[in-house]
Amino acid sequence: MKSKSARRKIKPLTSLKRELKSLQAQGNKVVFTNGVFDILHVGHVRLMEFCKQQGDILVVALNSDDSVKRLKGPDRPLNPLPVRAELMAALESVDFVTWYEEDQPLNAILALRPEVLVKGGDYKLTEIVGMPEVKSWGGKTLRFKPVEGQSTTGLLKKAHSMQKPDKKKHKDKRFCS
């Protein structure tokens, strides 16, 4: 596909469904992946590159902010959906970004009918939501091995630990809490 501005890649599910149907009728293979993608890191970039290699059009579906709160807790997401969507859409390998309100992407998968479904390798194949449905229309499901040391949760823990003062480093009691 030709390059386009990041914001133009972001589409609600209903309009994306129409556009993909036309592109699939032209013989394009759609690849689907999903997630929160709250803090973009190299693991996400490599996942998107892997996904793009599996077909012609890469669709990334994001959990809505309410869904993220239900799944990850009240302090998440750090970045609201419009920011997460634009960051994801800015990646060269990503053709379209959409979102869903449910905690799981099954309705989005059923609406878009991708030929390839990709999830991180931290999921067992049988745990991947949408796998039986994609298989039922002749598609396949793949797992991507996570990049060692790259996870949003890990980055958040590291950032949190950096904020705590190290009392051992302070000899002057006036600066210790």
Backbone as JSON Lines, residues from 0, in Angstrom:
{"i":0,"aa":"M","n":[0.84,-1.19,0.0],"ca":[0.0,0.0,0.0],"c":[0.87,1.24,0.0]}
{"i":1,"aa":"K","n":[0.37,2.32,-0.56],"ca":[1.09,3.59,-0.57],"c":[1.1,4.19,0.82]}
{"i":2,"aa":"S","n":[2.12,4.98,1.08],"ca":[2.23,5.64,2.37],"c":[1.13,6.69,2.53]}
{"i":3,"aa":"K","n":[0.64,6.84,3.75],"ca":[-0.36,7.85,4.04],"c":[-0.13,8.42,5.42]}
{"i":4,"aa":"S","n":[-0.7,9.59,5.66],"ca":[-0.52,10.23,6.96],"c":[-1.05,9.32,8.06]}
{"i":5,"aa":"A","n":[-0.41,9.37,9.22],"ca":[-0.77,8.49,10.33],"c":[-2.25,8.6,10.68]}
{"i":6,"aa":"R","n":[-2.77,9.81,10.83],"ca":[-4.16,9.97,11.26],"c":[-5.15,9.41,10.24]}
{"i":7,"aa":"R","n":[-4.78,9.4,8.98],"ca":[-5.68,8.86,7.94],"c":[-5.78,7.33,8.02]}
{"i":8,"aa":"K","n":[-4.84,6.7,8.71],"ca":[-4.86,5.24,8.87],"c":[-5.83,4.8,9.96]}
{"i":9,"aa":"I","n":[-6.28,5.72,10.8],"ca":[-7.13,5.39,11.95],"c":[-8.59,5.44,11.51]}
{"i":10,"aa":"K","n":[-9.28,4.29,11.66],"ca":[-10.65,4.18,11.17],"c":[-11.52,3.44,12.18]}
{"i":11,"aa":"P","n":[-12.77,3.91,12.33],"ca":[-13.7,3.12,13.14],"c":[-13.96,1.78,12.46]}
{"i":12,"aa":"L","n":[-14.31,0.8,13.24],"ca":[-14.48,-0.57,12.75],"c":[-15.43,-0.66,11.55]}
{"i":13,"aa":"T","n":[-16.54,0.06,11.6],"ca":[-17.54,-0.04,10.51],"c":[-16.99,0.43,9.17]}
{"i":14,"aa":"S","n":[-16.28,1.57,9.15],"ca":[-15.73,2.02,7.86],"c":[-14.54,1.19,7.43]}
{"i":15,"aa":"L","n":[-13.76,0.71,8.39],"ca":[-12.64,-0.14,8.04],"c":[-13.13,-1.46,7.44]}
{"i":16,"aa":"K","n":[-14.21,-1.99,7.97],"ca":[-14.78,-3.23,7.44],"c":[-15.1,-3.09,5.95]}
{"i":17,"aa":"R","n":[-15.72,-1.98,5.57],"ca":[-16.06,-1.75,4.15],"c":[-14.79,-1.64,3.3]}
{"i":18,"aa":"E","n":[-13.82,-0.9,3.78],"ca":[-12.59,-0.7,3.02],"c":[-11.81,-2.01,2.86]}
{"i":19,"aa":"L","n":[-11.73,-2.79,3.93],"ca":[-11.0,-4.06,3.84],"c":[-11.69,-5.05,2.92]}
{"i":20,"aa":"K","n":[-13.02,-5.06,2.93],"ca":[-13.75,-5.98,2.06],"c":[-13.38,-5.72,0.6]}
{"i":21,"aa":"S","n":[-13.29,-4.46,0.24],"ca":[-12.9,-4.08,-1.12],"c":[-11.46,-4.49,-1.41]}
{"i":22,"aa":"L","n":[-10.56,-4.24,-0.47],"ca":[-9.15,-4.6,-0.66],"c":[-8.96,-6.11,-0.73]}
{"i":23,"aa":"Q","n":[-9.72,-6.86,0.08],"ca":[-9.63,-8.32,0.04],"c":[-10.17,-8.85,-1.29]}
{"i":24,"aa":"A","n":[-11.2,-8.22,-1.82],"ca":[-11.75,-8.63,-3.11],"c":[-10.72,-8.45,-4.23]}
{"i":25,"aa":"Q","n":[-9.77,-7.56,-4.02],"ca":[-8.69,-7.33,-4.99],"c":[-7.52,-8.29,-4.78]}
{"i":26,"aa":"G","n":[-7.67,-9.21,-3.82],"ca":[-6.64,-10.22,-3.6],"c":[-5.65,-9.91,-2.49]}
{"i":27,"aa":"N","n":[-5.87,-8.84,-1.74],"ca":[-4.96,-8.49,-0.65],"c":[-5.23,-9.35,0.58]}
{"i":28,"aa":"K","n":[-4.16,-9.82,1.21],"ca":[-4.25,-10.64,2.42],"c":[-4.16,-9.72,3.64]}
{"i":29,"aa":"V","n":[-5.18,-9.8,4.52],"ca":[-5.24,-8.96,5.72],"c":[-4.67,-9.71,6.91]}
{"i":30,"aa":"V","n":[-3.79,-9.02,7.65],"ca":[-3.2,-9.53,8.89],"c":[-3.75,-8.68,10.02]}
{"i":31,"aa":"F","n":[-4.14,-9.34,11.11],"ca":[-4.76,-8.66,12.26],"c":[-3.97,-8.97,13.52]}
{"i":32,"aa":"T","n":[-3.69,-7.94,14.29],"ca":[-3.16,-8.12,15.64],"c":[-3.83,-7.09,16.53]}
{"i":33,"aa":"N","n":[-3.74,-7.3,17.82],"ca":[-4.43,-6.4,18.74],"c":[-3.7,-6.29,20.07]}
{"i":34,"aa":"G","n":[-4.08,-5.3,20.84],"ca":[-3.52,-5.13,22.16],"c":[-3.74,-3.73,22.69]}
{"i":35,"aa":"V","n":[-3.11,-3.45,23.82],"ca":[-3.22,-2.15,24.47],"c":[-2.22,-1.18,23.84]}
{"i":36,"aa":"F","n":[-0.97,-1.59,23.7],"ca":[0.11,-0.79,23.11],"c":[0.16,0.59,23.77]}
{"i":37,"aa":"D","n":[0.28,0.58,25.1],"ca":[0.23,1.79,25.9],"c":[1.51,2.62,25.81]}
{"i":38,"aa":"I","n":[2.64,1.95,25.9],"ca":[3.94,2.61,25.74],"c":[4.66,1.86,24.63]}
{"i":39,"aa":"L","n":[4.82,2.5,23.51],"ca":[5.44,1.86,22.36],"c":[6.91,1.54,22.66]}
{"i":40,"aa":"H","n":[7.31,0.3,22.4],"ca":[8.7,-0.1,22.6],"c":[9.15,-1.0,21.45]}
{"i":41,"aa":"V","n":[10.42,-1.35,21.44],"ca":[10.99,-2.1,20.32],"c":[10.3,-3.45,20.1]}
{"i":42,"aa":"G","n":[9.79,-4.06,21.15],"ca":[9.05,-5.31,20.99],"c":[7.8,-5.11,20.14]}
{"i":43,"aa":"H","n":[7.12,-3.99,20.34],"ca":[5.94,-3.68,19.53],"c":[6.33,-3.44,18.06]}
{"i":44,"aa":"V","n":[7.4,-2.7,17.87],"ca":[7.86,-2.4,16.5],"c":[8.19,-3.69,15.76]}
{"i":45,"aa":"R","n":[8.89,-4.59,16.43],"ca":[9.25,-5.87,15.78],"c":[8.03,-6.75,15.55]}
{"i":46,"aa":"L","n":[7.08,-6.71,16.46],"ca":[5.82,-7.44,16.25],"c":[5.12,-6.93,15.0]}
{"i":47,"aa":"M","n":[5.04,-5.61,14.83],"ca":[4.37,-5.05,13.66],"c":[5.11,-5.41,12.37]}
{"i":48,"aa":"E","n":[6.43,-5.4,12.41],"ca":[7.21,-5.79,11.23],"c":[6.97,-7.25,10.88]}
{"i":49,"aa":"F","n":[6.93,-8.11,11.89],"ca":[6.64,-9.53,11.67],"c":[5.25,-9.69,11.06]}
{"i":50,"aa":"C","n":[4.28,-9.0,11.64],"ca":[2.9,-9.09,11.13],"c":[2.83,-8.68,9.66]}
{"i":51,"aa":"K","n":[3.47,-7.58,9.33],"ca":[3.42,-7.06,7.96],"c":[4.01,-8.07,6.97]}
{"i":52,"aa":"Q","n":[5.0,-8.84,7.39],"ca":[5.61,-9.84,6.52],"c":[4.66,-10.99,6.21]}
{"i":53,"aa":"Q","n":[3.57,-11.11,6.98],"ca":[2.64,-12.24,6.81],"c":[1.55,-11.97,5.78]}
{"i":54,"aa":"G","n":[1.46,-10.74,5.28],"ca":[0.4,-10.42,4.33],"c":[0.61,-9.07,3.7]}
{"i":55,"aa":"D","n":[-0.49,-8.54,3.14],"ca":[-0.41,-7.28,2.4],"c":[-0.85,-6.08,3.23]}
{"i":56,"aa":"I","n":[-1.83,-6.28,4.09],"ca":[-2.43,-5.18,4.85],"c":[-2.42,-5.54,6.33]}
{"i":57,"aa":"L","n":[-1.8,-4.7,7.14],"ca":[-1.75,-4.93,8.57],"c":[-2.75,-4.02,9.28]}
{"i":58,"aa":"V","n":[-3.66,-4.65,10.02],"ca":[-4.63,-3.95,10.85],"c":[-4.27,-4.19,12.31]}
{"i":59,"aa":"V","n":[-4.15,-3.1,13.07],"ca":[-3.91,-3.18,14.5],"c":[-5.16,-2.67,15.21]}
{"i":60,"aa":"A","n":[-5.74,-3.52,16.05],"ca":[-6.93,-3.14,16.82],"c":[-6.52,-2.89,18.26]}
{"i":61,"aa":"L","n":[-6.91,-1.73,18.78],"ca":[-6.54,-1.33,20.13],"c":[-7.71,-1.47,21.09]}
{"i":62,"aa":"N","n":[-7.4,-1.86,22.31],"ca":[-8.4,-1.86,23.37],"c":[-8.79,-0.4,23.66]}
{"i":63,"aa":"S","n":[-10.07,-0.15,23.86],"ca":[-10.52,1.19,24.27],"c":[-9.97,1.5,25.65]}
{"i":64,"aa":"D","n":[-10.03,2.75,26.04],"ca":[-9.53,3.15,27.37],"c":[-10.29,2.42,28.48]}
{"i":65,"aa":"D","n":[-11.61,2.31,28.36],"ca":[-12.4,1.6,29.38],"c":[-11.99,0.14,29.47]}
{"i":66,"aa":"S","n":[-11.76,-0.47,28.33],"ca":[-11.33,-1.87,28.29],"c":[-9.98,-2.03,28.98]}
{"i":67,"aa":"V","n":[-9.06,-1.11,28.71],"ca":[-7.74,-1.17,29.33],"c":[-7.86,-1.06,30.85]}
{"i":68,"aa":"K","n":[-8.69,-0.16,31.32],"ca":[-8.89,-0.01,32.78],"c":[-9.4,-1.31,33.39]}
{"i":69,"aa":"R","n":[-10.34,-1.96,32.71],"ca":[-10.87,-3.23,33.23],"c":[-9.8,-4.31,33.25]}
{"i":70,"aa":"L","n":[-8.95,-4.34,32.24],"ca":[-7.94,-5.4,32.13],"c":[-6.67,-5.12,32.93]}
{"i":71,"aa":"K","n":[-6.24,-3.87,32.98],"ca":[-4.93,-3.53,33.55],"c":[-5.0,-2.76,34.87]}
{"i":72,"aa":"G","n":[-6.18,-2.22,35.2],"ca":[-6.32,-1.48,36.45],"c":[-6.6,-0.01,36.23]}
{"i":73,"aa":"P","n":[-6.96,0.7,37.29],"ca":[-7.43,2.08,37.18],"c":[-6.36,3.09,36.74]}
{"i":74,"aa":"D","n":[-5.08,2.73,36.87],"ca":[-4.02,3.67,36.48],"c":[-3.63,3.56,35.01]}
{"i":75,"aa":"R","n":[-4.26,2.69,34.29],"ca":[-3.97,2.51,32.86],"c":[-5.2,2.83,32.04]}
{"i":76,"aa":"P","n":[-5.06,3.24,30.83],"ca":[-3.81,3.41,30.11],"c":[-3.11,4.7,30.51]}
{"i":77,"aa":"L","n":[-1.81,4.75,30.27],"ca":[-1.07,5.99,30.49],"c":[-1.37,6.96,29.36]}
{"i":78,"aa":"N","n":[-1.47,6.44,28.16],"ca":[-1.82,7.25,26.99],"c":[-3.25,6.94,26.56]}
{"i":79,"aa":"P","n":[-4.07,7.97,26.34],"ca":[-5.44,7.72,25.9],"c":[-5.48,7.15,24.47]}
{"i":80,"aa":"L","n":[-6.6,6.56,24.13],"ca":[-6.76,5.9,22.83],"c":[-6.31,6.76,21.64]}
{"i":81,"aa":"P","n":[-6.71,8.03,21.52],"ca":[-6.26,8.8,20.34],"c":[-4.74,8.88,20.22]}
{"i":82,"aa":"V","n":[-4.04,8.97,21.33],"ca":[-2.57,9.03,21.31],"c":[-2.01,7.67,20.93]}
{"i":83,"aa":"R","n":[-2.51,6.6,21.55],"ca":[-2.03,5.25,21.23],"c":[-2.28,4.92,19.76]}
{"i":84,"aa":"A","n":[-3.43,5.34,19.26],"ca":[-3.77,5.05,17.86],"c":[-2.84,5.79,16.9]}
{"i":85,"aa":"E","n":[-2.57,7.05,17.19],"ca":[-1.71,7.82,16.29],"c":[-0.27,7.31,16.33]}
{"i":86,"aa":"L","n":[0.22,6.95,17.51],"ca":[1.56,6.39,17.6],"c":[1.67,5.08,16.8]}
{"i":87,"aa":"M","n":[0.68,4.23,16.94],"ca":[0.7,2.95,16.22],"c":[0.59,3.2,14.71]}
{"i":88,"aa":"A","n":[-0.27,4.12,14.33],"ca":[-0.46,4.42,12.91],"c":[0.79,5.03,12.28]}
{"i":89,"aa":"A","n":[1.63,5.65,13.09],"ca":[2.85,6.27,12.56],"c":[3.89,5.23,12.13]}
{"i":90,"aa":"L","n":[3.73,3.98,12.57],"ca":[4.67,2.94,12.15],"c":[4.45,2.61,10.68]}
{"i":91,"aa":"E","n":[5.54,2.54,9.95],"ca":[5.48,2.28,8.51],"c":[4.79,0.95,8.19]}
{"i":92,"aa":"S","n":[4.99,-0.05,9.02],"ca":[4.44,-1.38,8.76],"c":[2.93,-1.46,8.97]}
{"i":93,"aa":"V","n":[2.34,-0.51,9.67],"ca":[0.91,-0.53,9.99],"c":[0.12,0.19,8.92]}
{"i":94,"aa":"D","n":[-0.9,-0.5,8.37],"ca":[-1.74,0.11,7.34],"c":[-3.0,0.75,7.91]}
{"i":95,"aa":"F","n":[-3.59,0.11,8.93],"ca":[-4.81,0.65,9.54],"c":[-4.8,0.39,11.04]}
{"i":96,"aa":"V","n":[-5.42,1.31,11.77],"ca":[-5.61,1.16,13.21],"c":[-7.09,1.36,13.49]}
{"i":97,"aa":"T","n":[-7.65,0.48,14.3],"ca":[-9.03,0.59,14.74],"c":[-9.06,0.28,16.23]}
{"i":98,"aa":"W","n":[-10.23,0.24,16.81],"ca":[-10.35,-0.02,18.24],"c":[-11.64,-0.78,18.53]}
{"i":99,"aa":"Y","n":[-11.7,-1.33,19.74],"ca":[-12.89,-2.06,20.16],"c":[-13.14,-1.79,21.64]}
{"i":100,"aa":"E","n":[-14.4,-1.84,22.02],"ca":[-14.81,-1.51,23.39],"c":[-14.76,-2.72,24.32]}
{"i":101,"aa":"E","n":[-14.91,-3.91,23.76],"ca":[-14.94,-5.13,24.57],"c":[-13.55,-5.42,25.12]}
{"i":102,"aa":"D","n":[-13.48,-6.32,26.07],"ca":[-12.18,-6.7,26.63],"c":[-11.39,-7.6,25.67]}
{"i":103,"aa":"Q","n":[-12.08,-8.29,24.8],"ca":[-11.45,-9.19,23.84],"c":[-11.84,-8.77,22.42]}
{"i":104,"aa":"P","n":[-11.01,-9.05,21.42],"ca":[-11.23,-8.55,20.06],"c":[-12.1,-9.42,19.16]}
{"i":105,"aa":"L","n":[-12.83,-10.37,19.73],"ca":[-13.56,-11.31,18.87],"c":[-14.5,-10.62,17.89]}
{"i":106,"aa":"N","n":[-15.28,-9.64,18.33],"ca":[-16.2,-8.96,17.42],"c":[-15.46,-8.24,16.3]}
{"i":107,"aa":"A","n":[-14.32,-7.66,16.59],"ca":[-13.52,-7.0,15.55],"c":[-12.99,-8.03,14.55]}
{"i":108,"aa":"I","n":[-12.53,-9.17,15.06],"ca":[-12.03,-10.23,14.18],"c":[-13.16,-10.73,13.28]}
{"i":109,"aa":"L","n":[-14.33,-10.95,13.85],"ca":[-15.47,-11.43,13.06],"c":[-15.88,-10.41,12.02]}
{"i":110,"aa":"A","n":[-15.81,-9.14,12.36],"ca":[-16.2,-8.09,11.4],"c":[-15.2,-7.96,10.26]}
{"i":111,"aa":"L","n":[-13.92,-8.07,10.56],"ca":[-12.88,-7.82,9.55],"c":[-12.43,-9.06,8.79]}
{"i":112,"aa":"R","n":[-12.65,-10.24,9.35],"ca":[-12.32,-11.51,8.72],"c":[-10.91,-11.56,8.13]}
{"i":113,"aa":"P","n":[-9.89,-11.39,8.98],"ca":[-8.52,-11.42,8.46],"c":[-8.11,-12.83,8.04]}
{"i":114,"aa":"E","n":[-7.16,-12.89,7.12],"ca":[-6.62,-14.17,6.7],"c":[-5.56,-14.67,7.68]}
{"i":115,"aa":"V","n":[-4.94,-13.73,8.4],"ca":[-3.89,-14.07,9.36],"c":[-4.15,-13.32,10.67]}
{"i":116,"aa":"L","n":[-4.08,-14.05,11.77],"ca":[-4.22,-13.49,13.12],"c":[-2.89,-13.71,13.83]}
{"i":117,"aa":"V","n":[-2.32,-12.65,14.43],"ca":[-1.03,-12.77,15.1],"c":[-1.15,-12.26,16.53]}
{"i":118,"aa":"K","n":[-0.59,-13.03,17.46],"ca":[-0.52,-12.61,18.86],"c":[0.89,-12.89,19.37]}
{"i":119,"aa":"G","n":[1.21,-12.3,20.5],"ca":[2.51,-12.52,21.11],"c":[2.67,-13.96,21.54]}
{"i":120,"aa":"G","n":[3.9,-14.43,21.57],"ca":[4.2,-15.81,21.93],"c":[3.97,-16.14,23.38]}
{"i":121,"aa":"D","n":[3.59,-15.13,24.18],"ca":[3.28,-15.42,25.57],"c":[1.9,-16.04,25.72]}
{"i":122,"aa":"Y","n":[1.15,-16.14,24.62],"ca":[-0.15,-16.81,24.6],"c":[0.02,-18.2,24.02]}
{"i":123,"aa":"K","n":[-0.66,-19.2,24.59],"ca":[-0.73,-20.51,23.96],"c":[-1.68,-20.38,22.77]}
{"i":124,"aa":"L","n":[-1.43,-21.15,21.73],"ca":[-2.26,-21.06,20.53],"c":[-3.74,-21.24,20.86]}
{"i":125,"aa":"T","n":[-4.04,-22.17,21.77],"ca":[-5.44,-22.45,22.12],"c":[-6.07,-21.32,22.93]}
{"i":126,"aa":"E","n":[-5.27,-20.41,23.48],"ca":[-5.78,-19.28,24.26],"c":[-6.06,-18.05,23.41]}
{"i":127,"aa":"I","n":[-5.66,-18.07,22.16],"ca":[-5.78,-16.88,21.32],"c":[-7.22,-16.69,20.88]}
{"i":128,"aa":"V","n":[-7.8,-15.58,21.3],"ca":[-9.18,-15.26,20.95],"c":[-9.28,-15.07,19.44]}
{"i":129,"aa":"G","n":[-10.24,-15.75,18.83],"ca":[-10.46,-15.64,17.39],"c":[-9.79,-16.72,16.56]}
{"i":130,"aa":"M","n":[-8.91,-17.5,17.17],"ca":[-8.19,-18.53,16.43],"c":[-9.13,-19.53,15.74]}
{"i":131,"aa":"P","n":[-10.13,-20.09,16.44],"ca":[-11.02,-21.04,15.75],"c":[-11.81,-20.39,14.61]}
{"i":132,"aa":"E","n":[-12.21,-19.15,14.82],"ca":[-12.99,-18.45,13.79],"c":[-12.16,-18.18,12.54]}
{"i":133,"aa":"V","n":[-10.92,-17.71,12.73],"ca":[-10.04,-17.44,11.59],"c":[-9.76,-18.75,10.84]}
{"i":134,"aa":"K","n":[-9.53,-19.81,11.58],"ca":[-9.29,-21.12,10.96],"c":[-10.52,-21.57,10.16]}
{"i":135,"aa":"S","n":[-11.72,-21.27,10.67],"ca":[-12.95,-21.72,10.02],"c":[-13.14,-21.12,8.63]}
{"i":136,"aa":"W","n":[-12.58,-19.94,8.36],"ca":[-12.69,-19.37,7.01],"c":[-11.39,-19.51,6.22]}
{"i":137,"aa":"G","n":[-10.54,-20.44,6.66],"ca":[-9.34,-20.77,5.89],"c":[-8.1,-19.97,6.24]}
{"i":138,"aa":"G","n":[-8.18,-19.17,7.3],"ca":[-7.03,-18.38,7.72],"c":[-6.14,-19.14,8.68]}
{"i":139,"aa":"K","n":[-5.1,-18.46,9.14],"ca":[-4.17,-19.08,10.07],"c":[-3.86,-18.13,11.22]}
{"i":140,"aa":"T","n":[-3.42,-18.71,12.32],"ca":[-3.03,-17.95,13.5],"c":[-1.57,-18.22,13.81]}
{"i":141,"aa":"L","n":[-0.83,-17.15,14.06],"ca":[0.6,-17.25,14.34],"c":[0.92,-16.57,15.66]}
{"i":142,"aa":"R","n":[2.0,-17.04,16.28],"ca":[2.49,-16.41,17.51],"c":[3.85,-15.78,17.22]}
{"i":143,"aa":"F","n":[4.08,-14.62,17.84],"ca":[5.35,-13.92,17.7],"c":[6.08,-13.99,19.03]}
{"i":144,"aa":"K","n":[7.32,-14.44,18.99],"ca":[8.11,-14.56,20.22],"c":[8.43,-13.16,20.76]}
{"i":145,"aa":"P","n":[8.06,-12.9,22.02],"ca":[8.35,-11.58,22.59],"c":[9.84,-11.27,22.6]}
{"i":146,"aa":"V","n":[10.17,-9.99,22.5],"ca":[11.56,-9.55,22.55],"c":[11.99,-9.52,24.01]}
{"i":147,"aa":"E","n":[13.06,-10.22,24.31],"ca":[13.57,-10.32,25.68],"c":[13.76,-8.94,26.3]}
{"i":148,"aa":"G","n":[13.21,-8.77,27.51],"ca":[13.4,-7.52,28.25],"c":[12.54,-6.36,27.79]}
{"i":149,"aa":"Q","n":[11.62,-6.61,26.86],"ca":[10.78,-5.54,26.35],"c":[9.32,-5.83,26.66]}
{"i":150,"aa":"S","n":[8.78,-5.11,27.63],"ca":[7.35,-5.19,27.93],"c":[6.93,-3.89,28.59]}
{"i":151,"aa":"T","n":[5.7,-3.5,28.36],"ca":[5.19,-2.27,28.97],"c":[5.22,-2.4,30.48]}
{"i":152,"aa":"T","n":[4.79,-3.55,31.01],"ca":[4.78,-3.75,32.46],"c":[6.2,-3.62,33.02]}
{"i":153,"aa":"G","n":[7.17,-4.2,32.34],"ca":[8.56,-4.1,32.78],"c":[9.07,-2.67,32.76]}
{"i":154,"aa":"L","n":[8.73,-1.94,31.71],"ca":[9.14,-0.53,31.62],"c":[8.5,0.3,32.73]}
{"i":155,"aa":"L","n":[7.24,0.02,33.03],"ca":[6.56,0.76,34.1],"c":[7.18,0.46,35.46]}
{"i":156,"aa":"K","n":[7.52,-0.82,35.69],"ca":[8.18,-1.18,36.96],"c":[9.53,-0.48,37.09]}
{"i":157,"aa":"K","n":[10.27,-0.46,36.0],"ca":[11.59,0.19,36.02],"c":[11.43,1.69,36.29]}
{"i":158,"aa":"A","n":[10.5,2.34,35.63],"ca":[10.27,3.77,35.84],"c":[9.84,4.04,37.27]}
{"i":159,"aa":"H","n":[8.99,3.18,37.8],"ca":[8.5,3.36,39.18],"c":[9.66,3.21,40.18]}
{"i":160,"aa":"S","n":[10.53,2.24,39.95],"ca":[11.64,2.03,40.88],"c":[12.64,3.18,40.83]}
{"i":161,"aa":"M","n":[12.74,3.87,39.71],"ca":[13.65,5.01,39.57],"c":[13.14,6.23,40.35]}
{"i":162,"aa":"Q","n":[11.85,6.26,40.64],"ca":[11.27,7.4,41.35],"c":[11.48,7.31,42.86]}
{"i":163,"aa":"K","n":[11.73,6.13,43.36],"ca":[11.91,5.95,44.8],"c":[13.31,6.43,45.19]}
{"i":164,"aa":"P","n":[13.41,7.3,46.19],"ca":[14.74,7.74,46.62],"c":[15.48,6.6,47.3]}
{"i":165,"aa":"D","n":[16.76,6.51,47.03],"ca":[17.59,5.51,47.67],"c":[18.17,6.12,48.94]}
{"i":166,"aa":"K","n":[17.64,5.72,50.09],"ca":[18.03,6.31,51.37],"c":[19.5,6.04,51.7]}
{"i":167,"aa":"K","n":[20.06,4.97,51.16],"ca":[21.45,4.63,51.46],"c":[22.41,5.65,50.84]}
{"i":168,"aa":"K","n":[22.0,6.27,49.74],"ca":[22.87,7.21,49.04],"c":[22.96,8.55,49.77]}
{"i":169,"aa":"H","n":[22.01,8.85,50.65],"ca":[21.95,10.14,51.31],"c":[22.57,10.07,52.71]}
{"i":170,"aa":"K","n":[23.7,10.7,52.87],"ca":[24.35,10.75,54.18],"c":[23.71,11.84,55.05]}
{"i":171,"aa":"D","n":[23.26,12.9,54.4],"ca":[22.67,14.01,55.12],"c":[21.2,13.71,55.39]}
{"i":172,"aa":"K","n":[20.84,13.55,56.65],"ca":[19.49,13.16,57.05],"c":[18.43,14.19,56.63]}
{"i":173,"aa":"R","n":[18.85,15.43,56.35],"ca":[17.86,16.44,55.94],"c":[17.21,16.09,54.61]}
{"i":174,"aa":"F","n":[17.86,15.25,53.8],"ca":[17.34,14.94,52.49],"c":[16.65,13.58,52.42]}
{"i":175,"aa":"C","n":[16.57,12.89,53.53],"ca":[15.9,11.59,53.57],"c":[14.47,11.78,54.01]}
{"i":176,"aa":"S","n":[13.58,11.0,53.43],"ca":[12.17,11.13,53.83],"c":[11.84,10.15,54.92]}
